[in-house]
Each structure stands twice: as structure tokens, then as C-alpha cells.
Amino acid sequence: MDKSVTFIGAGNMARALINGLLQQGVEANRLSVICRTPQKHSDLRGRGIEIHPPGSPPQGELVVLATKPQQAGEALARLRGTLDGKVLISVAAGLTTRWLAQMSECQSVIRAMPNTPASIRLGMTGLFANESTRQRFGYDAEWLFGSVGEWHWLDNESLMDAVTAVAGSGPAYVFLLAEAMTKAASTLGFDQDTAQQMVTQTIFGAAHLLKHSTQSAQTLRQQVTSPGGTTEAAITVLQDGRFEALLKSALMAAEKRGKVLSEQAESQQGAAAS
């Protein structure tokens, strides 16, 4: 892959992608950034990445919109007329391909939803584009997000809100579980550091086992759950508390909120950029 990439915005996700590409062996001179405060990102310039102010034409064939959603309309307005033959790849949450294409006047748009483990190259990204864009630029998107983890193409853009609910917000659910388990472990007599070590390594090990096992999560759980044993006692409490139903309701709430925020973001940004 010898294409160049321009990032619009230099926030956490842009930096995660930049780091992933550099660690994958991409030369720094193929990466550039357009952002509102170039002076704050001298560290990127020190790594050989060009930093430009707003209004500069993107140099890359791949243009990654990595601003906050509320800043997207203004950023896209500045890109109009500069994206011929390029692909716009948006990681701004909640903005549809239709709206992105309308605001940028770009014919090829890919919508992406990565999550925060991308910062350590263990991310999960949902991708959507229309068929013609996917055929032309799909490999480029796979190359980009493959540098920070795994990716999955969606056939229906409406599922992007579900991706946000499951993968985008998912790390927070795991962190909440870790937080709750650590507090509970402390009540059993462990000091804070020991409780945190035990919980963190347990979650890490279980996730690693699930990732690399050929068995399902259900089977792995059953293998640990001996009849009449300690694990069964704990799981019975969780199930009596409607753990699975509660988690389902949580994901549905996140999906529903995502749809509302998407409509609000596009409405507000459209008005601001007009």
C-alpha cells in the first residue's frame, strides 16, 4: 500500500491511527494532519508528519475526518472542491454517509466506528460504504483500520448505531465490570492494589482465552461452572438479578441514544455550516 493519508483533526483516534500506521511501517512523509491548533502538535511534526492549518487542501488520497461531531460541519465545508478522486473516511460518531457526502461534496464516503483499544492496536471497527465506494476504496479502509486492530463491513448503515452500542461503548462496560469486581474484592479483605491486579489479570486472561479458543463463551463458562460449586453460586446471584436482561436493555438504550444523537448532530451541524 503506497497511498498517503491526511487526518482532519489530531485527537485521540487520529493519533491512534497515526501510531498504528507508523508501527506498521508506513513512512511518516505519507501522513499529514490538518488541525485548528498546529502549534499544539509539534510532537507529530517532530516525527516527520506535516501539520497544516484549517483551509489547507488535503494532500492524502485517503482523507480521515477525525474531528468531534460538533466540529464536522465546519471542517467538511472547508474541504469542498478538494476531494475529487479521494475517499473521505469518517470516524466522527453518528454522522451518516449521506450527510457526510452532502456536506463535503465528496462522491466516495466511508463511515467507520472504531473503539478506544485502537490506541494499543487492539481495536474493533465497524465499516460501512455504498457498493461502488467499497469496491474502489474498501481495501484502503481495511489497511487503515487493520493497523489498529480488526474491522468488519456492515451491509446496512442502520447497524452503525448497534456497532456503537456493542463495540464503541463496549470498553466502558468492561471497565465498569472491573471497577465493580475490584470494589467487591476489597470487601473480601484484599487491599486495593491486590484487588486491582487480580481483577485486571483475570479479565485480560479470560478475554485472551475467549479470543484464541475454538469454543464459545457459553462453553468456556460452563467449563468453569461446576455443579454446586463457587462459580455456580455466584452466577446464580447474577442471573437472579437479571444480569443478561439488564445488559440487553443497556445495549438497546445505547443504540436508541445513538440514533437520537445522530439526528441532532446532523441537524445542528447542517445549520451551522449553511
N, C-alpha and C positions, 0 to 999 in steps of 0.2 A: 504494500500500500504506500503510494508516494504522494497522496493528496495532503494539502495543507488545511489547517483548521483555525478559524477565528472565533473567539469567545466574546460574546456581548455580555459583559459583567465579569467580575473577578471574585465572586463569593465562594462559599464552601464547595458547592458542587462543581463550579468551573475549575477550582483548584484541584479537586479530587480527580477530575478527568485529565487535567494537565499532568498531574503526577503519574497517573496511570499510563498515559501515552509515553511520557519520558522513561518510565521504568520498563516499558515495552520496547524501548529502543528508538522511538521517534526522535528525530533531530529537533532541537529547540527552534531552529530558524524556520521550521514549518508551522510553528504555533504563534499566534498573536492574540492580543486582547484589546478590546475597546471598552473603556470604562469611564465613569464620571470623575474619578479621583486617581489619575495615573500616578501621582506622587506618592500614594499610599502603597503602591505595589512595586517598589523598587527591587524587592527580592526576586520577583519574576523577571524583571529586566536583567538582574544580575545572573540569572540562569540562561540568558540568551534569548528571552522571549520579548518581542516588540510590544510596547504598550502605547496605545493611541487614545486621544480624547474622543468624546462623542461627536458624531458627524463625520468621522473618518470612514472612508469606504472599506469594507471588509476585504482582506487580502486572500483569505482562505476560500477554497471551493466548498468546504463544509462550514456553515455559519451556525454556531450554537448559541441560542438565546438562553442565557443563564442569569437573567435578572429576576428580581422579585416580581410576582404577577402584577402588582400595582404600578410597576415601572415599565411594563412591557409595551404598552401602547405608545408611549413617547419614544422608546428605543426602536420599535418597528417603523414608526413614521420616518425616522431618520434613515432607515435602510431602503426605503422605496427608491426604485430605479437603480439599485446597486447589486441586485441578486439574480440577474439574468444568468442562466446556466449553472446556478449554485443551488444547494439544498439548505433550507432552514430547518434546524433541529432544535425543538424547544424542550427545555426541562423545567419551564415555568409551570407550576401546578395549576390545573384547572382550565387552561386555555385550549380551546378546540382547534383542530386543523383548519376548519372553515374560517374561523375568526382570525387565526394567525395568517392565513393566506390573504384574507381581505385587508388586513391592516398593513401587511408588508408588501403586497402585490408580488409575492413570490409564488411561482407555479408549483414548486416542489417543497412540501412541508412534511416533516416527521415529528410526531409528538412522542415524548419519552417521559417516563416516570421512574427515575432511579430512587434508591434509598440511601440512608446515611452510611451503611457499611461499605459503600463505594469508596469511602475515604481510606479504607485499608484493602481495597481491591477485592472485596467480598460482597459486593452489592448485587441487588436484583433489580432489573429494569424491565418495565413493560413498554412495548413499542407499538405504534400504530401509524400507518400511512395508507393512502389510496393505492390501488394496484400498480398504476404506472410509476408512481414515485418509489414504491417498494422495489419494483423491478430494476429501476435505474440506480437508486441510491441505497437500497436495503443493505448491501454488503458493507457500505461505508458506515452505516449506523451500527451494524454488528461489530465491526472493527473498533469503533469508538467506545461502545459500552462494554465490549469484551475486554477492554483494557482495565476495567474496574469491577469485573465480576461476570455474572450471567445475564442473559437477556431472553425475552420471549415476545414473539409477534402476536398481536391480537387481530382477529378478523373483524371485530366490531368495536368502534371507538367508544361506544357507551360503556364498555367494560373497563375503561381507564379509571373511572371512579371506584370500581371494585379493586383494581390494582392498588390504588391509593389506600384503600381501606385495609387491604391484606399486607402488601409489601411496603408501601410508602410509610404507613403508620405502624406497621408491624414491629419494628425495633422497639418502639415505645412500650408495646405490650410486654415484650420480653424483659425490658428494663424494669417495668412495674412488677413483674413476677419476681425478678431478682431482688428488688427492693423489699417486697413483702416477705420473701423467704429469708432474707438477711435479718429483718426485724424479728421474725418468728424464731430464727435460730438463736438470736440473742436472748430470747426469753427462756430458752432451754439451757442457758448457762455459758454460752460461748461469748468471748469478748468480740468487739466489733470487727477487728481485723481478721480473726479466725473465721467468724461467720461469713464475712465477705469472701474470703478465699475459698471456703468450702462451696458456697453457692455459685460463685463465678466459674470455678473449675467444673463443677457438676453440670451447669448449663452448657458450658463450652464442650465438655466431653460428650454429653448427650446429643448436642447438635451435630457434632462431628460423626458420632456413631450413626445417627439418622441419615446424614448426608452420604455416607460411604457404605451403608448396609444395603443389602438387596431386599431386606424385609421392611414391611410397612411400619408406620408409627404404632399402629394398633398392636401388631405382633410383638414389637420391641417392648411395649408397655406390659403386655401380658406376660412376657418372659420375666419381668421384674416382680410381677404381682402374684406371689404365692398365696393360695387359698388360706385364709385365716392368719395371714402374716401382717407385718407392719405396713407394707405398702398398700395392701388392700384396705386396711383400716383408714389410712389417710385418703385414699381415692374415694372411699365411701362417703367421707365427710364432704369432699369436693362435689361429688355427684348429688348428694342430698342438698347441697347449696346451689344446685342447678348450674354448675360450672360451664358445661357445654352450651346450654341455652343462653347463659349470660354472655358468653364470648360471641355467640352468633348475633345476639342483639347489639353488642358493641360494634361489630363489623358492619352491620346494617346501618347503625347510626352514623358511622364514619362515612359510609358510601352516600347516604342521604345528604349529609352535610357537605360532602364534596360537590354534589350536583348544585346545591344552593350557592356555594362559594364560586363555582364556575360561572354561573349565570350572573352573579353580582360583579365578578371581576371583569367579564367581558362587557357588561353594561357600563360600568364606571370607566373602564379604560377606553372604550369606544367614544364616550362623551368627552373625555379628557384630550384625546388625540384629534378630535374633529375641529 
